[in-house]
Amino acid sequence: MPELAADVARVTLFAGLAENQLATLADAAHSRRLARGQILFSEGEPSDYLFLVRSGRLRVFLASPRGEELTLAVVDPGQTLGELSVLDRQPRSASVDALEATELVAIAGDDVRALLETNPQALRSVALGLAASMRRLNGTAADLVFLDLPRRLAKLLLAESNLGADGTIKSQLGMSQSGVAARLGVTRQSLNRALSGLAQRGWITVAGTLVQLDDVPALMRFADS
């Protein structure tokens, strides 16, 4: 399908491939749709596909035996996931579910590995992508240790913010408060207290999953303090 070929061509991992190589990957790929809340795969599952997000958002998370969850990352359109299992053929190291209706492109691991074995540029792209992921995880771990919850929340709101058509800066977290709490590694009650604290200072206005940033400079100073 032409649209699958166009999506494959936009993947950083496949940058620089010849048209016939891209066509081969696209011919072997297939699309998959997930409803909000649907699991793509679970930690420990055997799986051998690389996934490209065409639309929607997914959450990468770990769950404890008691049902507690820690969100590791949110994957947006144009990004990929599943590289680790494709490379080492080991079970999935985390679980993934859909934060909203999502469409994916699935490419078999055998096809990706064949590409990596013959294309040094693609292999380098994978290495750079994994290195970037490690840096993000290191930053997350440091924040968990060195920053209190209100400052971690301020950083998240700033990182997810965009300028709206009305000139205001808003952060659309795209998940429930329970989901945001899992992303920050805290309880929902603790998150509510942190949101209320930032709102009482006049820095934010909360409306469901949408947070308006009323004083960005103050939030930035606070997050870096």
N, C-alpha and C positions, 0 to 999 in steps of 0.2 A: 504494500500500500504506500502511495507517495507520501502521506502524512507521517507514517512510521519512519520512512527514510529521512525525512526532514528532521524529525525529532532525534534520531540517532546521530545525524550530522552535527547537531548542536551540543552533543555531549563532549565536555572537555577531554575526557579520556580518549575519544576517537578523533581529536583534532589532527589534521594533516593526512588523514587516510585518503586514498584514491577513491573515486566514485564507485568503481567496481567492488572495492572492499566494503564500503558503506552499504552498497546494495545487497551484498551477501549477508551482512549482519541484519539488515532490515527484513530480508526474506525469511530469516530464521526467527525473527522476533514476533511477539504477539501482544495484544493489548489486554489489560485486565482492569476491571472497575471494582471499587470498594465503596460500600456505604459508610456513613459516619459511624465510628465505633467498631467497625469490622477489623478483625485481626488479619494482617498480611502474613506474618509468621511469628512463631513463639520461640523464646530462648530454648536452646537445646535441640530444636528441630533440625533434621537433615534437610538441606535445601541447596540448590545449585543454580540460582538465577541472580543476575544483576538486574536491578529495577531502576528505571528512569521515571521520575514523576512528571507527567504531562500537565496535570492540573490537580488542585487540592493540596492538602498538607498532611503529613504523617508525623507520628510521634514515636521516637525510639526510647524504650524504657526498660528498666529492670524491676522485677517484683520479688518481694521476700516471701518466705513460706506463710507468713501471717497476712499476706495480701497487701502489704505496704508497697508503694511504687515510687521509683525515682526516675524522672524524665532526664534522659541524657542529651537529647537533641530533638529539634523540630526540622523536618525536611520539607523544603519548599519546591515549587515547580522549577524544572531545569536541573535539579540535583539528583544524584544517584545514591543508592544504598545497596548493601549486600556484597561489597567488594571483598571483605575479609573471607567470607565463606567461598567465594569464587576462587580466591588465591590459594587458600590452604585446604579446602574441601572439608573443613571441620563444621560441626553443628553451629547454628546461629548463636552468636554471643549475647544477643538481646532480643527483645520482642518489639514488634512494630504494629501500631494500629492507626486507623485513619481518623484525623481530627474533623474531617468534613468529607463530603463526597469526593472521591479521588479517582483519577485515571492514570494507569501506569503502562509503561512499555517493559516487557520482560524479555531478557536475552539470556539464553542458556549459557551456563558457565563454560562448557566445552568450546563454544564459539568465541567467548572472550579470551580464554586461555590460548587458543590457537592464534588469535590476533597478537597477544602479548609476546608470544614466542617468536614472532616474525617481525614485530614492529617495536624497536627500542623507544620511539617517541611515546607510544601508548603506555609502555611499561613505566617510563619516567612520569607520565601524567598520573598513573596510579600511585606511585611512590609519593609524589607531591601532595596528592589528595589525602593519603593516609597521614602524612606528616602534619598537614593542616588540621586534621581531626585530632591528632594527638595534642597539638598546641591548644586547641579549644578545650579538650578534656583537662589539660594541665591548668588552664585558666579557671575552669569551673571548680576543680578541686581546691585551688588556692582561695577562691572566693568563699567556698564552704568553710574553710578553716579560718581565714583572716577577716572576713566581713560578717557583720551581723545581718539579720534578715532584712531590715529596712533598707540597708545599703545595697544588698543583692537585688532587692526588688527595684530600687531606683535604677540600677544598671540594666536590668531586664527591660524596664519600661523605655529607657532611652534607646536601647539596642533595637527594639521593635517599633520605634516611632516613625511616623511619616507625616509630611505636610499635607493637610487636607485642602479641598477646593475652597473652603471658607477661610483659609489662612491660619487655622488652628493646627496645632501639632497633637496628633493622637496616636495612641498605641493600641492596636487591635491584636490582642493576644490569641484570639482564635480558639480558645478552650475555656471550659468552666473554671471557676475558682479552685475547685478540687484539682483540676489538671495543672493550673499554674502553681498550686502548692506542691504538687508532685515534682514539677520542674525545678522548684527551688529547694526541695528536700525537707519540707516542713508540713505541718498540719494545716487544714483549711482555717481553723480558728486563729492560728498564728498569722496566717496570711491576711485575714480580715483585720486583725489589729494593726498590722503594718500598713495596709492600705488606708485605714482610718487615720493613722498617725500622719502619713504624707498629705492626706486630704485636709486634716486640721491645720496643717502648716500653710495651707493655701497653694500647695505646689501641684496638686492634681485634682481632677474631678472624675469620679467613677460612675459609669453607667453600664452595668452588666459586665460584658467582656471588653467593652470599649473604655479606655482611660484617656482623658484629655490632659495633656501636660501644660499646666498653666504657668509654670515658672521653670523653664528648662535650665537656665544658668544655676539656679539654686539646687536643682536635682543633680546636676553635674558636679557641683562643688561637694554636695553631700556624699555622692557615690565615691568620689575620690578621696574623701577625708579619712 
